[in-house]
Amino acid sequence: MGAMNESVNAIKLDSTMGMVVLLLAILAPGISTCIAGVLSKDDEQMKNGIIVGIIQFLLLGVCIGWIWALLSGWKIYSNSK
């Protein structure tokens, strides 16, 4: 899971979409990571983004998914500057 998460955290988007993904991570955890994956140009990052986003969404009930989505959203936003 570590390599998959690193692949997701390496996603680079334009700065506007990076900000949108970060805001969505606050409001819609998991879905934001799926969207970032779909917007990625790399096929492996797209696949990993969707898988990680689904896992984050499933872990929302124990707050781990929300925290994980926030961290992923922040990393994606930082890479997109």
N, C-alpha and C positions, 0 to 999 in steps of 0.2 A: 504494500500500500504506500510505502514511502516514496518510491520512484514515481508512482502515479500522481501523488500529491505534489511532488516537485514539478512534474510536467504541467500540472494545472496552475501552480504558482508562477510558472514562467510565461504564461500567456501574456502577449503584448497586444493591446488594442490602441486606438487613437485616444487622446486624453479625454474627450467627451464621453466616449463609451466606457472608459475606465471609471469615470465618476458615476455613470449610470449603474454600472455593476456594483460599485461600492454602496450606493444608496439602496439598490435592490437587496444587497446582502443584509442590510438592516431591516428592511421591510418584508422581504420574501427569501429567507435563507434557503439555500439549495437550488432554488430556481435561478438565482443570480449566477451561480457557478455553471449551471446548464447553459444559460444564455451566453456566458463568456466562452464556453467551449464551442458552441455553435458559431459564434462570431470569429473564432480563431481560424487562421489560414491553414494550420497544420492538422492533418487528419488524426494523428495520434493524440494531440492536445484536445481535439474535438471529442474523440471517444472517451478519453480520460476525464474531461470536464463534465460530460454527461453522467458518467458512472459516479464520480465523486459527488456531483450535485444531487443525485438520487440518494446516495448514502447519507449526505448531510440532511436532506429532507426527512429521511426515515428516523434520524437521530434527534429530531427537534424536540421530541417529548422529554428527553433527558438533558436538554440545553446544550449538549455537546455539539450537536449539529449547528446550532445558531452561532456558537463561539467559533467553530471551525469555519463556517461560512464567512463570518466577519474577518477572520485572519486571511482567508483566501481572497476575499474582496479587496482587502487592504494591499495584499501583495500584487494583485492584478492591477490595481490603481497605481501603485508605486512604479510598476514596470511600464505603465502606459504614459507616463509624463514625458 
